[in-house]
Amino acid sequence: MPQLSQENQECLQKHFSRPSMWKQFLPLPQAEGYNANIQQAMENEGGTKAGHDVQPMGSERTEMQKRQMPAAQGTAGPTPGQHGVGTRGPNACCFCWCCCCSCSCLTVRNQEEQRSRRASYELRREDLPTCEESPSPTLEEASAWAQSFDKLMLTPAGRNAFREFLRTEFSEENMLFWMACEELKKEANKNSIEEKARIIYEDYISILSPKEVSLDSRVREGINRNMVEPSQHIFDEAQLQIYTLMHRDSYPRFMNSALYKDLLQSLSEKSVEA
């Protein structure tokens, strides 16, 4: 092997004796050991031996680089193309699974709820009794309904017209409950009272009924206690609460409804023709 010149030997010694070079690739104790070995080799054997010792350092550096590369790959995060790998199925869409699946599930759930509400309303309409028999109201009678809610509720024609309006608001059960309570008050036979009270409870008080009316907890608890031995006045307080609800909530809207205005217009035209 050719001998290195004195200038090359000094350059080589200066280059490989820098500790910072090996600290970039090796642990500190091992790098310092290599630096000491190179220094001793350069002093004892000259440039030839020093040049010979450089080769193991090159192989060691390559080996350490190979060891560092897998470690760096193991700590690196997933690439954008591999986002969510391991947490999503192979059929997951481009968005996060919670958004896509939840949106589709919510759509199906809303459709099912709408079908259920329509079916419930159809069932309620099938079970509702027919309207009271009454002659057609006169223009004076229909006009008097606007004076007070009591006058509206006194006549069968007024109750029928108001009940038709309540049907458009899906609250017809309020009128039906009030009418059923009126019928119960006319009963005198104990067995008939118990039977009618049970039917009214199941139709309008029970939370399982699709025609349940809106009552506060105090009134409902009182009815539950009195159902052990019901009387014809067991629902009086509940009837008053529903009557007040219709008076304050539904009656003003009925007065301003197209149904009532069209009825007055029709009766007015008939009276003119007569």
C-alpha positions as CSV (number, residue, x, y, z in Angstrom):
1,M,0.0,0.0,0.0
2,P,1.5,3.4,-0.9
3,Q,2.6,5.7,1.9
4,L,0.6,8.9,2.6
5,S,2.5,12.1,2.5
6,Q,3.1,14.0,5.7
7,E,0.6,16.6,4.7
8,N,-2.1,14.0,4.0
9,Q,-1.4,12.3,7.3
10,E,-1.8,15.6,9.2
11,C,-5.1,16.3,7.4
12,L,-6.4,12.8,8.1
13,Q,-5.5,13.0,11.7
14,K,-7.1,16.4,12.1
15,H,-10.3,15.3,10.4
16,F,-10.9,12.0,12.2
17,S,-9.8,13.2,15.6
18,R,-12.8,15.6,15.9
19,P,-15.2,14.1,18.6
20,S,-18.3,15.8,17.2
21,M,-18.1,13.6,14.0
22,W,-18.6,10.3,15.8
23,K,-21.1,11.8,18.3
24,Q,-23.5,12.3,15.4
25,F,-23.7,8.6,14.7
26,L,-22.5,6.7,17.9
27,P,-23.2,6.8,21.6
28,L,-20.8,9.1,23.4
29,P,-18.7,6.4,25.2
30,Q,-18.2,4.4,22.0
31,A,-17.4,7.6,19.9
32,E,-14.8,8.7,22.5
33,G,-13.3,5.1,22.4
34,Y,-12.9,5.3,18.6
35,N,-11.3,8.7,18.9
36,A,-8.8,7.4,21.4
37,N,-8.0,4.4,19.2
38,I,-7.4,6.6,16.2
39,Q,-5.1,8.9,18.2
40,Q,-3.0,5.9,19.4
41,A,-2.9,4.3,16.0
42,M,-1.7,7.5,14.4
43,E,1.1,8.0,17.0
44,N,2.3,4.4,16.9
45,E,2.0,3.2,13.4
46,G,1.9,6.4,11.3
47,G,-0.3,7.4,8.5
48,T,-0.5,3.9,7.0
49,K,-2.1,2.4,10.1
50,A,-4.4,5.4,10.5
51,G,-5.6,5.0,7.0
52,H,-6.3,1.3,7.7
53,D,-8.3,2.2,10.8
54,V,-10.6,4.4,8.9
55,Q,-12.4,1.5,7.1
56,P,-13.9,0.0,10.3
57,M,-15.3,3.4,11.2
58,G,-17.0,3.7,7.8
59,S,-18.6,0.3,8.2
60,E,-19.7,1.2,11.8
61,R,-21.2,4.4,10.6
62,T,-23.2,2.5,7.9
63,E,-24.4,0.0,10.5
64,M,-25.5,2.7,12.9
65,Q,-27.4,4.5,10.1
66,K,-29.2,1.2,9.3
67,R,-30.1,0.9,13.0
68,Q,-31.4,4.4,13.2
69,M,-33.6,4.2,10.1
70,P,-36.0,1.6,11.5
71,A,-36.3,3.4,14.8
72,A,-37.2,6.6,13.0
73,Q,-39.7,4.8,10.8
74,G,-41.3,3.3,13.9
75,T,-41.8,6.6,15.7
76,A,-43.1,8.5,12.6
77,G,-46.8,9.1,12.3
78,P,-49.0,7.7,9.5
79,T,-48.8,9.3,6.1
80,P,-51.8,11.1,4.8
81,G,-52.7,8.2,2.6
82,Q,-52.7,5.8,5.6
83,H,-54.7,8.0,7.9
84,G,-56.8,5.9,10.3
85,V,-55.2,2.6,9.3
86,G,-56.0,0.0,11.9
87,T,-59.0,1.9,13.2
88,R,-61.2,1.8,10.1
89,G,-62.6,-1.0,8.1
90,P,-61.6,-1.6,4.4
91,N,-65.0,-0.3,3.3
92,A,-64.7,3.0,5.2
93,C,-65.5,6.1,3.1
94,C,-63.3,9.1,2.5
95,F,-64.8,10.9,5.6
96,C,-64.5,9.8,9.2
97,W,-66.7,6.8,10.0
98,C,-68.6,8.7,12.7
99,C,-69.9,11.4,10.2
100,C,-70.8,9.1,7.3
101,C,-72.4,6.3,9.3
102,S,-74.1,8.6,11.8
103,C,-75.6,10.7,9.0
104,S,-77.0,7.7,7.2
105,C,-78.3,6.2,10.4
106,L,-79.9,9.4,11.4
107,T,-81.6,9.6,8.1
108,V,-83.0,6.1,8.4
109,R,-84.1,6.7,12.0
110,N,-85.9,10.0,11.1
111,Q,-87.8,8.2,8.3
112,E,-88.8,5.4,10.7
113,E,-90.0,8.0,13.3
114,Q,-92.1,9.8,10.6
115,R,-93.7,6.5,9.5
116,S,-94.4,5.6,13.1
117,R,-96.1,9.0,13.8
118,R,-98.2,8.7,10.7
119,A,-99.3,5.1,11.7
120,S,-100.1,6.3,15.2
121,Y,-102.2,9.1,13.9
122,E,-104.1,6.8,11.6
123,L,-104.7,4.4,14.5
124,R,-106.0,7.3,16.6
125,R,-108.4,8.4,13.8
126,E,-109.8,4.9,13.4
127,D,-110.6,4.7,17.2
128,L,-112.2,8.1,17.4
129,P,-116.0,8.3,17.8
130,T,-118.1,10.1,15.1
131,C,-119.3,13.6,15.6
132,E,-122.5,14.4,17.5
133,E,-125.6,14.6,15.5
134,S,-126.8,18.2,15.2
135,P,-128.6,20.4,12.8
136,S,-126.6,22.9,10.7
137,P,-126.0,26.1,12.8
138,T,-127.6,29.4,11.9
139,L,-125.6,32.5,11.1
140,E,-126.6,34.0,14.5
141,E,-125.6,30.9,16.4
142,A,-122.2,30.6,14.6
143,S,-121.5,34.3,15.2
144,A,-122.3,33.9,18.9
145,W,-119.4,31.4,19.2
146,A,-117.0,34.3,18.9
147,Q,-118.5,35.9,22.0
148,S,-117.2,33.3,24.4
149,F,-115.8,29.8,24.5
150,D,-118.7,28.7,26.8
151,K,-121.3,29.5,24.0
152,L,-119.2,27.5,21.6
153,M,-119.2,24.5,23.9
154,L,-122.9,24.7,24.7
155,T,-124.2,23.6,21.3
156,P,-123.5,20.3,19.5
157,A,-122.9,22.2,16.3
158,G,-120.3,24.4,18.0
159,R,-118.5,21.4,19.5
160,N,-118.5,19.6,16.1
161,A,-117.0,22.6,14.3
162,F,-114.4,23.1,17.1
163,R,-113.6,19.4,17.1
164,E,-113.0,19.5,13.3
165,F,-110.5,22.3,13.9
166,L,-108.8,20.4,16.7
167,R,-108.3,17.5,14.3
168,T,-106.2,19.7,12.0
169,E,-104.0,20.4,15.0
170,F,-103.8,16.8,16.1
171,S,-105.4,17.5,19.5
172,E,-108.9,16.1,18.9
173,E,-108.5,13.9,22.0
174,N,-109.0,17.0,24.2
175,M,-112.6,17.4,23.1
176,L,-113.2,13.7,23.2
177,F,-112.0,13.4,26.8
178,W,-114.2,16.4,27.8
179,M,-117.3,14.8,26.1
180,A,-116.6,11.4,27.7
181,C,-116.4,13.0,31.2
182,E,-119.8,14.7,30.5
183,E,-121.3,11.3,29.7
184,L,-119.8,9.7,32.8
185,K,-121.5,12.3,35.0
186,K,-124.9,11.2,33.7
187,E,-124.4,7.6,35.0
188,A,-125.9,6.4,38.2
189,N,-125.3,2.7,38.1
190,K,-122.1,1.7,40.0
191,N,-121.0,-1.0,37.5
192,S,-121.5,1.3,34.6
193,I,-119.5,4.0,36.3
194,E,-116.6,1.7,37.0
195,E,-116.7,0.4,33.4
196,K,-116.8,3.8,31.8
197,A,-114.2,5.2,34.2
198,R,-111.9,2.3,33.2
199,I,-112.4,3.0,29.5
200,I,-111.8,6.8,29.9
201,Y,-108.6,6.0,31.9
202,E,-107.2,3.6,29.3
203,D,-108.1,5.9,26.4
204,Y,-107.0,9.3,27.7
205,I,-105.1,9.0,31.0
206,S,-102.8,6.1,30.6
207,I,-99.3,6.9,29.4
208,L,-99.5,4.0,27.0
209,S,-102.5,5.4,25.1
210,P,-101.9,7.2,21.8
211,K,-104.8,9.5,22.8
212,E,-103.3,10.5,26.1
213,V,-104.2,14.1,27.2
214,S,-101.8,16.5,28.8
215,L,-102.3,16.6,32.6
216,D,-100.0,17.7,35.4
217,S,-98.6,15.1,37.7
218,R,-100.8,16.1,40.7
219,V,-104.0,15.6,38.8
220,R,-102.8,12.3,37.4
221,E,-101.7,11.0,40.8
222,G,-105.1,11.8,42.2
223,I,-106.9,9.9,39.5
224,N,-104.6,6.9,40.0
225,R,-105.5,6.8,43.7
226,N,-109.3,7.2,43.1
227,M,-109.4,4.5,40.4
228,V,-109.6,1.9,43.2
229,E,-113.2,2.9,43.7
230,P,-114.1,5.4,40.9
231,S,-117.1,7.8,41.0
232,Q,-118.8,9.7,38.2
233,H,-116.8,12.8,39.3
234,I,-113.4,11.1,39.3
235,F,-112.2,13.1,36.3
236,D,-113.7,16.5,37.2
237,E,-110.4,18.2,37.9
238,A,-108.8,16.7,34.8
239,Q,-111.8,17.8,32.7
240,L,-111.5,21.4,34.0
241,Q,-107.8,21.4,33.2
242,I,-108.4,20.3,29.6
243,Y,-111.3,22.7,29.2
244,T,-109.0,25.6,30.3
245,L,-106.3,24.4,27.9
246,M,-108.7,24.4,25.0
247,H,-110.1,27.8,26.0
248,R,-106.7,29.5,26.3
249,D,-104.8,27.7,23.6
250,S,-107.0,26.3,20.8
251,Y,-110.1,28.6,20.9
252,P,-108.3,31.9,19.8
253,R,-106.8,30.1,16.9
254,F,-110.1,28.6,15.9
255,M,-111.6,32.1,15.8
256,N,-108.9,33.2,13.3
257,S,-108.9,30.0,11.3
258,A,-110.0,29.6,7.7
259,L,-112.4,26.9,8.8
260,Y,-114.5,29.3,11.0
261,K,-114.3,32.1,8.5
262,D,-115.4,29.9,5.7
263,L,-118.3,28.6,7.8
264,L,-119.5,32.2,8.5
265,Q,-119.2,33.1,4.8
266,S,-121.2,30.0,3.8
267,L,-124.0,30.7,6.3
268,S,-124.0,34.4,5.3
269,E,-124.5,33.5,1.6
270,K,-127.3,31.1,2.5
271,S,-129.1,33.7,4.6
272,V,-129.0,36.2,1.7
273,E,-130.4,33.6,-0.7
274,A,-133.2,32.8,1.7
